[in-house]
Amino acid sequence: MTTDASKALTEIRFPDDFLFGAATAAYQTEGAAEEDGKGISIWDTFCAQPGKIYRGDNGNIACDSYHRTEEDLDLLSALNLNAYRFSIAWPRIQPEGRGAVNQKGIDYYNRIIDGLLERGIAPAATIYHWDLPQALEDIGGWVNRDTAGYLADYAAICAEAFGDRIDRFITINEPQIVAKLGYRTGDFAPGIADPVKGGMATHHIMLAHGLALQAIRASKHGSVPTGITVDLTAIVSLDEESREEAIQIDREVNGLYLDPVLLGKYPEIDRSEMLPPDHVILDGDMDVISTEIDFIGINYYQPHIIRSLSGRGLAFDEYEYFNHPTVAGVKPIDMPLTDMGWLVDAGGLEEILQKVHCLTKKPIYITENGCAVSDYVDPTGAIHDHERISYIHDHLLACWHAIEQGINLKGYYHWSMMDNFEWAQGYSKRFGIVYVDFLTHKRIPKDSAFFYAAIAKSKTMPLNT
């Protein structure tokens, strides 16, 4: 017989109102790239350029979710999830990014939202998850200040059409990736490698967040909770010589996008070229960007662990995940890597939650967290992704520790519900708890799906896997 006292030593329990969900994004899953009036996005264009995407993959079909809505909704329900985060494809709503609205696009997302509600699943909709209409990129994209206003107009359309049934809106997903990889390094769409344009894009995407938030608030459904999702990374310094560099890297990676929203200013950064040029920041902009949010979403995947270059010879493996003149990235010998080559450290998530809690007492949601694993279907038809089970367990344990410390963490959305198009990596990396055969589009729940479903149903989790 198991007593409550002994049970407490073997499992943990999450609050009754804690959300257990999964997340996806439109371009990565929907497919139907040119169906029912959808316009062309910068990712459609980028993927068509030779050498940009692994083995020439693209999102034209992806997971074919556009045609498999009911099947995917049933999967979410079968996994006992009570929340789902998806994104609304801007060119499916406004093919040109401004002007006429495509009713078939509205109808598609109505089917998703209504289907979620019928199954008791709370919809969280991301307004912008990187698929800028190509027509707007043709007039400057995020380097053009006008794009911020166009996003606000689009957000208002979404609020009017869906705001009566949405649990929460997320204005923008990961502004750092939009500005850095899209305009500063050119690794992601639209593929521009220009530090000055990257700085301009940084400010305009942050301005777009504030304007979109204000537009949603001004709609007839203005009371729907609205926030932003930022990708945050724990910066860990291993020696005294790299402490100051760690502070600077933290400001560049995290503060550049977190501080404007929560503090109304950009951080002080030694490498001034990382900041937006002064001439693009107009009077009143920072007040718009720091319009009070209802919650903040955090995407967390890995820490950055650094040491000074003079520290070579210590018991660490070199791990070159960023280029810096005075410090090196390192991997502790016993720290695993995901199939993306990312460090696995749930302690970094707890550190990030503490950091954000010090800046705001607003509700926090983990809007993405997950790992790529070299999954395959074995001869019995099963997918034994024990690495992902361990990853989910350890990161949920970090979430529970944060809640126990009084941090206002309200939910966790696993990335991702299903394997999908992983941007520049094409279909080579699998993040899903559901396996997708990209030839037949058959969905097969992995062992991690059953593990996560049991937690979502009971709100409890074994202390050890």
Secondary structure, DSSP 8 states (H G I E B T S, - for coil): ---HHHHHTTEEE--TT-EEEEE--HHHH---TTSTT---BHHHHHHTSTTSSGGG--SSSTT-GGG-HHHHHHHHHHTT-SEEEEE--HHHH-TTSSS---HHHHHHHHHHHHHHHHTT-EEEEEEESS--BHHHHTTTGGGSTHHHHHHHHHHHHHHHHHTTT-SEEEEEE-HHHHHIIIIIS-SSTT----HHHHHHHHHHHHHHHHHHHHHHHHSTTTTS-EEEEEE---EEE-SGGGHHHHHHHHIIIIIHHHHHHHHSS----SSGGGS--GGG--TTHHHHHT---SEEEEE----EEEEEGGGTTSSEEE--SS--SSEEEEEETT--B-TTS-B--HHHHHHHHHHHHHH--S-EEEEE----------TTS----HHHHHHHHHHHHHHHHHHHTT--EEEEEEE-SB----GGGTTS----SEEE-TTT--EEE-HHHHHHHHHHHHSEEES--
